[in-house]
Amino acid sequence: MDEVDVSDFAMAVQLHELALDQLANGRPAAALSALRRALALDPQRAATHAALGSALQDLGRLAEAEAAFREALRLDATLKQTRVALANTLVELGNFQAAVSCYREAVAESPVPAGLYVDLGAALWRLGDAAGALEAFERGSAGNPQSAQAHYNVGCARLELGHFAAAIDSAREALALQPEFPEALLLRAAGLAATGAIDAGLGLLDRPGARAVPIQHRCLLLATRLMNSKLFEPARPCLERALREDPGEVMAGHLLAAVSRANPDHPQEAYVRQLFDASAATFDAELVDKLAYGVPKQMAEALNVIRGAALACFGDVLDLGCGTGLVAAQLASRCRRLVGIDLAPNMLERARARNVYTELRCTDLMTGIAMDEARQARYEVVTAADVFIYVGKLDAVVPAVRKVLCPGGLFAFSAEAVEATGDSAPLGYRLGVMGRYAHSAEYLRQLASLNGFRVELLRGIQIRLEHRRPVEGWLTVWRG
C-alpha cells in the first residue's frame, strides 16, 4: 500500500468511527455525511456500508437502507447483526417474505437464537402464516421461558389456529410472569369465550378493585378480540349476549349482522359515528403506518392524471367522509375551496387541525350534500376515500353527488371489492364479516351509467391490510 492509500485508509477509518459516535448520539444525518465521505475513500469496507444502512434506517429512508445492508453482506457475509438489521428493514418495508428468509439465516448463524425466533415468528405472522409463526414463537418461548411477551405471542397464534385450551394456558403463563398484562388477560378471556365459557371470560374482565365495566361492553370486547383472530363464529354468542344486555348497543348490532352474513342496506348512523369518534386519536397512525393505507395518495395521483397536472387548480372540492383530512393533505395545495363532511366530531377536530379546509360540516353525507344543492353550490371535484364501505347501498348517494358536480366535474372514490364467490353480492354490495361493505365492479358501472357519469378509471388496488393480508378494492374516477 503506497503513502496515498495509507492516508485514504486512515481517513476512512476516522470518518467511520466519527459516524458511529454520531449514530450513538442520535445524529443520523451527520453520520450519513461522514459515512458517504468514508466510502468515497474506501468503498470496499463492509462495516461502513452496514453503518450507512443504520443511518438511513434511522432517517426513514428504508429502500436505501436495504441496499446499504445488502452491499455490506455482499462484501462480508459474516456480519450477523447486519443480516438482522436487513431483516428488520424488510419488515418495515412490508416485504415479509424476504424478511422471513433473512431471519431464518440469522437464526441458523446465532448461538442464542431465542430472540431471533420471536422476530421470525412476527414476520411469519405478518405474512399470514399462523402455523409457521406458532412454531417460531414456541421456539422463542422455550429459549426464554421467563418472558411474558413470548408466552403471549404463542397464545395469540394458538388462538387464531383454534387451539383454544392451549391458548388459555399460554395466557395464564404470561399472566403468572406479568400479572398486569391487559392483552394477556383479554387473550385468556377470549380463549374461554371461544370454548363456550363466556361467563368465565366475562368474569376475568371484571377485576376486583377496578372500575366496573358494563357487561355488554365486556361482551363486545371479547367479540372484537375473537374477530381480530378471524374467529367469527365464536364471536357471535358474545355479540348476542351484548344485545340481550343492551338492545341499543349499536356496535354489537352491526357486528352481529356482519358475522351472521346479513346484508342490511346501510349501517346505523350511530354506529359509524361511535366507531370513528372512538378511533380518531390513533386513526392516522393505525391506518397509514400499520395497515399500509395509501388510497388518498393514489386518488390524488389519479386526479392529477385525469384532470391534468398542468392545471394549476382543481377548483372547488367536496371531500365526503373527510375523516382526519388524509385526502385534503394530498389535494389542498391545488384547491381553490375545500369543504369536508363527516359524521364524527372527533375526526373533524383532527381535520380542523390541518388548517386546510375552507369549511367543515358535522353531518351525514346526504344532509351535507343537500345543503349544497339547496344553495346551488357546485364542485369541480368530489372525493370519497374509503367512505362507501360504511354506507352500503349507493343508489341515493350517487345521484345526490351528480347534482352538486359541475358539468365535466370528477367524482373520485374507493370501495372494497366483493370476494369472487357465486352469490356473494346479488345486490352489488355485501356487508363483510369485519363490518365493512364491499361492492362489485358491475354495480359501480351500473350506477355510473344510470346517473349520467362516464367512467374514466376503474382499477383494482390494495386498500389496506387486514389480518396481515391485503384487502382488495377499487379506485374509480367518474366524469359528470
Residue pairs with C-beta under 8 A, 6 or more apart in sequence:
1 9
8 41
8 42
9 41
9 42
11 38
11 41
12 38
12 39
12 41
12 42
12 45
12 48
13 38
15 34
15 35
15 37
15 38
15 41
16 34
16 35
16 38
16 45
16 47
16 48
16 51
18 34
19 30
19 31
19 32
19 34
19 35
19 38
19 48
19 51
19 55
20 31
20 51
22 28
22 30
22 31
22 34
23 31
23 51
23 54
23 55
23 58
28 54
28 55
28 56
28 58
28 59
29 55
29 59
31 51
31 55
32 52
32 55
32 56
32 59
35 48
35 51
35 52
35 55
36 52
38 45
38 48
39 45
39 48
39 49
39 52
42 48
44 75
45 75
46 71
46 72
46 73
46 75
46 76
46 79
46 82
47 72
47 76
47 79
49 68
49 69
49 71
49 72
49 75
50 68
50 69
50 72
50 79
50 81
50 82
50 85
52 68
52 72
53 65
53 66
53 67
53 68
53 69
53 72
53 82
53 85
53 86
53 89
54 65
54 85
56 62
56 64
56 65
56 68
57 65
57 85
57 88
57 89
57 92
62 89
62 92
62 93
63 93
65 89
66 86
66 89
66 90
66 93
69 82
69 85
69 86
69 89
70 86
72 79
72 82
73 79
73 82
73 83
73 86
80 106
80 109
80 110
83 102
83 105
83 106
83 109
84 102
84 103
84 106
84 116
84 119
86 102
87 99
87 102
87 103
87 106
87 119
87 123
88 99
88 119
90 96
90 98
90 99
90 102
91 99
91 122
91 123
91 126
94 292
96 123
96 124
96 126
96 127
97 127
99 123
100 120
100 123
100 124
100 127
103 116
103 119
103 120
103 123
104 120
106 113
106 116
107 113
107 116
107 117
107 120
110 116
112 143
113 139
113 143
114 139
114 140
114 142
114 143
114 144
114 150
115 140
115 143
115 144
116 140
117 136
117 137
117 139
117 140
117 143
118 136
118 137
118 140
118 144
118 149
118 150
118 153
120 136
120 140
121 132
121 133
121 134
121 135
121 136
121 137
121 140
121 153
121 157
122 133
122 153
124 130
124 132
124 133
124 136
125 133
125 156
125 157
125 468
126 468
127 468
128 467
128 468
128 469
130 157
130 160
130 161
131 157
131 161
133 153
133 157
134 154
134 157
134 158
134 161
137 150
137 153
137 154
137 157
138 154
140 147
140 150
140 153
141 147
141 150
141 151
141 153
141 154
144 150
146 177
147 177
148 173
148 174
148 175
148 177
148 178
148 181
148 184
149 174
151 170
151 171
151 173
151 174
151 177
151 184
152 170
152 171
152 174
152 181
152 183
152 184
152 187
154 170
155 166
155 167
155 168
155 169
155 170
155 171
155 174
155 184
155 187
155 188
155 191
156 167
156 187
156 229
158 164
158 166
158 167
158 170
159 167
159 187
159 190
159 191
159 194
159 229
159 231
160 229
160 230
160 231
162 194
162 231
164 191
164 194
164 195
165 191
165 195
167 187
167 188
167 190
167 191
167 194
168 188
168 191
168 192
168 195
170 187
171 184
171 185
171 187
171 188
171 191
172 188
174 181
174 184
174 187
175 181
175 184
175 185
175 188
178 184
185 204
185 205
185 207
186 205
186 221
186 222
186 225
187 225
188 201
188 204
189 200
189 201
189 202
189 204
189 205
189 222
189 225
190 201
190 222
190 225
190 226
190 229
190 231
191 201
192 198
192 200
192 201
192 204
193 201
193 202
193 222
193 226
193 234
193 237
193 238
194 226
194 231
194 234
196 237
198 219
198 222
198 237
198 238
198 241
201 222
202 215
202 218
202 219
202 222
205 213
205 218
205 221
205 222
206 212
206 213
206 215
206 218
213 221
214 245
214 246
215 241
215 242
215 245
216 241
216 242
216 243
216 245
216 246
216 249
216 252
217 242
219 238
219 239
219 241
219 242
219 245
219 252
220 238
220 239
220 242
220 249
220 251
220 252
220 255
222 235
222 238
223 235
223 236
223 238
223 239
223 242
223 252
223 255
224 235
224 255
226 232
226 234
226 235
226 238
227 235
227 255
227 259
227 433
227 434
228 467
230 467
232 259
232 433
233 259
235 255
235 259
236 256
236 259
236 260
239 252
239 255
239 256
239 259
240 256
242 249
242 252
243 249
243 252
243 253
243 256
246 252
250 268
250 270
250 271
250 274
251 271
251 274
251 275
253 268
253 271
254 267
254 268
254 271
254 435
255 435
257 263
257 264
257 431
258 431
258 432
258 433
258 434
258 435
259 433
261 431
261 433
262 431
263 427
263 429
263 430
263 431
264 392
264 431
265 392
265 393
266 391
266 392
266 393
267 390
267 391
267 392
267 435
269 343
269 364
272 343
272 344
272 390
273 343
273 344
275 344
275 390
276 283
276 323
276 342
276 343
276 344
276 346
276 347
277 344
277 345
277 346
277 347
278 346
279 286
280 324
280 344
280 346
280 347
280 349
280 350
281 346
283 323
283 324
283 347
283 350
284 324
284 326
284 350
287 293
287 326
287 464
288 294
288 326
290 465
291 464
291 465
291 466
292 462
292 464
292 465
293 326
293 386
293 463
293 464
294 462
295 385
295 386
295 414
295 461
295 463
295 464
295 475
296 326
296 327
296 329
296 330
296 385
297 330
298 461
298 475
299 327
299 330
299 383
299 385
299 412
299 414
299 475
300 327
300 330
300 331
302 412
302 457
302 475
302 477
303 314
303 331
303 381
303 383
303 410
303 412
303 477
306 410
306 456
306 457
306 477
306 479
307 314
307 381
307 410
312 334
313 334
313 335
313 336
314 331
314 334
314 335
314 336
314 380
314 381
315 335
315 336
315 337
315 379
315 380
315 381
315 406
316 335
316 336
316 337
316 338
316 339
316 377
316 378
316 379
316 380
316 381
317 331
317 335
317 337
317 338
317 339
317 379
317 380
317 381
317 382
317 383
318 339
318 341
318 369
318 372
318 379
318 381
318 382
318 383
318 404
319 325
319 327
319 328
319 331
319 338
319 339
319 340
319 341
319 357
319 383
319 384
320 341
320 365
320 368
320 369
320 382
320 383
320 384
320 387
320 401
320 413
321 341
321 342
321 343
321 365
321 384
321 385
321 386
321 387
321 390
322 328
322 340
322 341
322 342
322 347
322 348
322 351
322 357
322 360
323 342
323 344
323 347
323 350
323 351
323 385
324 347
324 350
324 351
324 354
325 340
325 350
325 351
325 354
325 356
325 357
326 385
327 383
327 385
328 338
328 340
328 351
328 354
328 356
328 357
329 354
329 356
331 338
331 381
331 383
332 338
332 354
332 356
337 358
337 359
338 356
338 357
338 358
338 359
339 357
339 358
339 359
339 360
339 361
339 372
339 379
340 348
340 351
340 357
340 359
340 360
340 361
341 360
341 361
341 363
341 365
341 368
341 369
342 348
342 351
342 360
342 361
342 362
343 362
343 363
343 364
344 362
345 362
348 360
348 362
351 357
351 360
352 360
361 368
361 371
363 371
365 387
365 391
365 397
365 400
366 396
366 397
366 400
369 397
369 400
369 401
369 403
369 404
370 400
372 378
372 379
372 404
373 400
373 403
373 404
377 404
378 404
378 405
378 406
378 409
379 404
379 405
379 406
379 409
380 406
380 409
380 410
381 409
381 410
381 411
381 412
382 401
382 404
382 405
382 409
382 410
382 411
382 412
383 412
383 413
384 411
384 412
384 413
384 414
385 413
385 414
386 414
386 463
387 413
388 394
388 397
388 413
388 414
388 415
388 437
388 439
389 415
389 416
389 436
389 437
389 438
390 436
390 437
391 397
391 437
392 429
392 431
392 437
393 427
393 429
394 429
394 439
394 443
394 447
395 447
398 447
398 448
398 450
398 451
398 453
399 451
401 411
402 411
402 451
402 452
402 453
402 480
405 411
405 480
406 480
407 480
408 479
408 480
409 479
409 480
410 456
410 477
410 478
410 479
410 480
411 453
411 477
411 478
411 479
411 480
412 475
412 476
412 477
412 478
413 476
414 461
414 463
414 473
414 474
414 475
414 476
415 437
415 438
415 439
415 444
415 473
415 474
415 476
416 432
416 436
416 437
416 438
416 439
416 463
416 471
416 472
416 473
416 474
417 438
417 439
417 440
417 441
417 460
417 472
417 473
417 474
418 424
418 425
418 429
418 430
418 438
418 439
418 440
419 438
424 430
425 438
425 439
425 440
425 443
427 443
428 439
428 440
428 442
428 443
428 444
428 446
429 437
429 438
429 439
429 440
429 443
430 437
430 438
430 439
431 437
432 438
434 466
438 473
439 474
441 458
441 474
444 455
444 458
444 474
444 476
445 455
445 458
447 453
448 454
448 455
448 478
452 480
453 478
453 479
453 480
454 478
454 479
455 476
455 477
455 478
456 477
456 478
456 479
457 475
457 476
457 477
458 474
458 475
458 476
459 474
459 475
459 476
460 472
460 473
460 474
461 472
461 473
461 474
461 475
462 470
462 471
462 472
462 473
463 470
463 471
463 472
463 473
464 470
464 471
465 471
